[in-house]
Amino acid sequence: MSDHSQSDTAAKEHRRAMTRDELRVAAVDLIAHARREIAICSPALDPALYNRAALAEALGHFIARQARCRARIVVEDSEHMLQSSARLVELARRFSDMILIQRLGEPHHGLTEMFIVADGESCLYQQDIAVIDATLDLHAPHLAVPLARRFEDIWAASEPVPGLHGFRL
C-alpha cells in the first residue's frame, strides 16, 4: 500500500502536459504551490493559459499571501500580451509592486521555450511553445535552480513594457 501512495505522490510531483487544458492545470498547480516567488519566461503569453480566471485567481491568491510575494514575467511579444491577456495585465496594474512584467531584451529575442519557476524549487518547462509538450516538476530543485538562474540572466537583460502602466494621479 505504501508503494502505491509513493507512486501517486511521484506522479503528482512530476507530470507531463500534452494538451492546453493539461498545461493550464499544471501552471495553476505550480502557482498554487509557490510560497515566495514566481518567475515566468515566454516569447508570447498564450491567452488560453494566461487570460483565464483560474490562473488569475491562483496568481491573486499567491500575491495576497504576504507582502513579500512577487511574480516576475518576461515576454517577447508584449503588444500581444497587452491586447490578449487582459486578466493578467489588470492584475499587474493593480499589484504593480508585486507583479512585474518586462520585455525580453535583444540578446534573448527569438526564444522559443516557456518556463515557470516557483521558489527555485518547482518548475513547468515547455521546450517549444509551438508544440504543447511540457513537464511539471514539483519539489525538484535540481531542475528548477538552473531555470531560475537562466531567468535571472534573462531578467537582467530585459526592459520595461511600454504601455503597461498608465500615468496615474
C-alpha positions as CSV (number, residue, x, y, z in Angstrom):
1,M,0.0,0.0,0.0
2,S,2.8,2.5,0.7
3,D,4.3,1.7,-2.7
4,H,1.1,2.8,-4.3
5,S,0.9,6.1,-2.3
6,Q,4.6,6.8,-3.1
7,S,3.9,6.3,-6.8
8,D,0.8,8.6,-6.6
9,T,2.9,11.3,-4.9
10,A,5.6,11.0,-7.6
11,A,3.0,11.2,-10.3
12,K,1.6,14.4,-8.8
13,E,5.1,15.9,-8.4
14,H,6.2,15.0,-12.0
15,R,3.7,15.0,-14.8
16,R,3.6,15.7,-18.5
17,A,1.1,18.2,-20.1
18,M,0.2,17.3,-23.6
19,T,-2.9,19.4,-24.1
20,R,-3.8,23.1,-23.5
21,D,-6.0,22.0,-20.6
22,E,-3.3,20.0,-19.0
23,L,-0.8,22.8,-19.5
24,R,-3.3,25.3,-17.9
25,V,-3.9,22.9,-14.9
26,A,-0.1,22.4,-14.5
27,A,0.5,26.2,-14.5
28,V,-2.3,26.8,-11.9
29,D,-0.9,23.9,-9.7
30,L,2.6,25.3,-9.9
31,I,1.4,28.8,-8.9
32,A,-0.7,27.4,-6.1
33,H,2.4,25.6,-4.7
34,A,4.5,28.8,-4.8
35,R,5.3,30.5,-1.5
36,R,7.6,33.4,-2.3
37,E,8.4,33.9,-5.9
38,I,7.2,33.0,-9.4
39,A,9.3,33.6,-12.5
40,I,7.7,33.2,-15.9
41,C,9.6,33.4,-19.2
42,S,7.9,33.1,-22.6
43,P,8.1,34.6,-26.0
44,A,4.4,35.1,-26.0
45,L,1.7,34.6,-23.4
46,D,-1.0,32.2,-24.7
47,P,-4.4,33.8,-23.8
48,A,-5.8,30.3,-23.4
49,L,-3.4,29.9,-20.5
50,Y,-2.8,33.4,-19.1
51,N,-6.2,35.1,-19.7
52,R,-8.2,32.5,-17.7
53,A,-9.9,33.1,-14.4
54,A,-8.3,30.1,-12.7
55,L,-4.8,31.3,-13.4
56,A,-5.6,34.9,-12.4
57,E,-7.2,33.6,-9.2
58,A,-4.2,31.5,-8.4
59,L,-1.9,34.4,-9.0
60,G,-4.1,36.7,-6.9
61,H,-4.1,34.2,-4.0
62,F,-0.3,33.9,-4.3
63,I,0.1,37.7,-4.2
64,A,-2.3,38.0,-1.2
65,R,-0.4,35.5,0.9
66,Q,2.2,38.0,2.1
67,A,3.7,41.4,1.2
68,R,7.0,39.8,0.1
69,C,5.5,37.5,-2.6
70,R,6.3,38.6,-6.1
71,A,5.8,37.4,-9.6
72,R,8.2,38.4,-12.4
73,I,7.2,37.8,-16.0
74,V,9.4,38.3,-19.1
75,V,7.7,38.1,-22.5
76,E,8.9,39.0,-26.0
77,D,5.6,39.8,-27.6
78,S,4.4,42.5,-25.1
79,E,1.9,44.1,-27.5
80,H,0.1,40.8,-27.9
81,M,0.1,40.3,-24.2
82,L,-1.4,43.8,-23.6
83,Q,-4.2,43.0,-26.1
84,S,-5.0,39.4,-25.3
85,S,-4.2,38.8,-21.6
86,A,-6.5,41.4,-20.0
87,R,-6.8,39.5,-16.7
88,L,-3.1,39.2,-16.2
89,V,-2.4,42.8,-17.3
90,E,-5.1,44.1,-14.9
91,L,-3.5,42.1,-12.0
92,A,-0.1,43.5,-13.0
93,R,-1.5,47.0,-13.0
94,R,-3.3,46.6,-9.7
95,F,-0.3,45.0,-8.0
96,S,2.5,46.7,-9.8
97,D,4.9,46.3,-6.9
98,M,4.3,42.5,-6.7
99,I,3.7,41.5,-10.4
100,L,6.5,42.8,-12.6
101,I,6.4,42.3,-16.3
102,Q,9.3,43.1,-18.6
103,R,10.0,42.6,-22.3
104,L,12.8,40.3,-23.4
105,G,16.0,42.1,-24.2
106,E,17.7,42.0,-27.5
107,P,20.1,39.1,-26.6
108,H,17.1,36.8,-26.0
109,H,14.9,37.6,-28.9
110,G,13.8,34.5,-30.8
111,L,13.3,32.5,-27.6
112,T,11.0,29.5,-28.4
113,E,10.7,27.9,-24.9
114,M,8.4,28.7,-22.0
115,F,9.2,28.1,-18.4
116,I,7.8,28.9,-15.0
117,V,9.8,28.6,-11.8
118,A,8.4,28.7,-8.3
119,D,10.7,29.4,-5.4
120,G,13.7,27.9,-7.2
121,E,12.2,24.6,-6.2
122,S,9.5,23.7,-8.7
123,C,9.1,24.3,-12.5
124,L,7.0,23.9,-15.6
125,Y,9.0,23.6,-18.8
126,Q,7.8,23.7,-22.4
127,Q,10.7,23.3,-24.8
128,D,8.8,24.8,-27.8
129,I,5.7,26.9,-27.4
130,A,4.5,25.8,-30.8
131,V,4.2,22.2,-29.5
132,I,2.2,21.5,-26.4
133,D,4.5,19.1,-24.6
134,A,5.6,20.3,-21.2
135,T,6.7,18.8,-17.9
136,L,5.7,19.9,-14.4
137,D,8.1,19.1,-11.6
138,L,7.1,20.0,-8.1
139,H,9.8,19.8,-5.4
140,A,12.6,19.3,-8.0
141,P,15.3,21.9,-7.2
142,H,17.8,20.1,-9.4
143,L,15.6,21.1,-12.4
144,A,14.3,24.4,-11.1
145,V,17.5,26.0,-9.9
146,P,19.2,26.1,-13.4
147,L,16.0,27.6,-14.9
148,A,15.9,30.2,-12.1
149,R,19.5,31.2,-12.8
150,R,18.7,31.4,-16.5
151,F,15.6,33.5,-15.7
152,E,17.8,35.9,-13.7
153,D,20.1,36.4,-16.7
154,I,17.1,37.0,-19.0
155,W,15.5,39.4,-16.5
156,A,18.8,41.4,-16.2
157,A,18.7,42.0,-19.9
158,S,15.0,42.8,-20.1
159,E,13.3,46.1,-20.3
160,P,10.0,47.7,-19.2
161,V,6.9,47.0,-21.2
162,P,5.7,50.3,-22.8
163,G,2.0,50.9,-22.2
164,L,1.7,48.5,-19.2
165,H,1.4,51.1,-16.5
166,G,-0.6,54.2,-17.5
167,F,0.0,57.6,-15.9
168,R,-1.8,57.9,-12.6
169,L,-2.5,60.9,-10.4
